[in-house]
Amino acid sequence: MSDIVENLRRVRSSVPGGVELIAVSKFHPVPVLKEAYDAGQRLFGENRPQELHEKALQLPSDIRWHFIGHLQTNKIKLVLPYAFMVQSIDSEHLLRAVDEWGRSNSKKIRCLLELHLGAEETKHGFSEEEIRGILDHAADYGSIVFCGLMGMATNTPDEAVIRADFARISAFEVALQKEYTALTEFRELSIGMSQDYKIALEYGATMVRVGTAIFGPREY
Ligand SMILES: *Cc1c(COP(=O)(O)O)cnc(C)c1O
């Protein structure tokens, strides 16, 4: 059995049923994804628009592509025809552009709002207050299906910090579900990567995004 198939089995067996495993395949070539596909994987995550576009054209159409990277509005037309979900909505400007694209193309776009966690200023995402501000006007975004939250914990070996990040986003998700009952699809919590997905499961992750633990290190 190849390393990838073995890794995939190991990771899958550590993720409970009901939690979706997104195989983050960014920077890996199409044959590598095909191997995971042939082993039964259908959910893939990509973070570069052009790369998602090219892979989607070459791989079977029953793959559900999750876009997980920073998205510039001039690139959305590469992503939205193929993406099952955009997990990384990180500005109102982007949200409006995605909504407009959805309207022009008669398509509903499933989206997660990215909560900025941790201290790193390089990270994208909203504050809690900004997310409430958007959800207060959710009805204005007729083509957007608000499906939940995405977050990346602080990049640190300190598990207490990671737990604090996950506790914060998890509590926020629960609070939003109580406050915005009209948003019936708002149920996903996408947290956890190779290093911390097992911790994320303890905090109610409904989706984990795992790259390195499946495909090995990326060559940038
Ligand atoms: C690359 C990436 C991942 C996967 O990271 P690994 O450490 O390789 O598992 C998860 N989420 C996002 C947003 C990413 O960009």
The ligand as an ORCA input file, in Angstrom:
! r2SCAN-3c Opt
* xyz 0 1
  C      -2.543     24.145      4.366
  C      -3.764     24.315      5.195
  C      -4.240     23.267      5.997
  C      -3.543     21.926      6.134
  O      -2.349     22.066      6.827
  P      -1.491     20.780      7.272
  O      -0.689     21.290      8.403
  O      -0.671     20.398      6.095
  O      -2.450     19.734      7.673
  C      -5.411     23.466      6.706
  N      -6.075     24.643      6.641
  C      -5.642     25.669      5.893
  C      -6.433     26.926      5.881
  C      -4.475     25.545      5.150
  O      -4.050     26.586      4.420
*
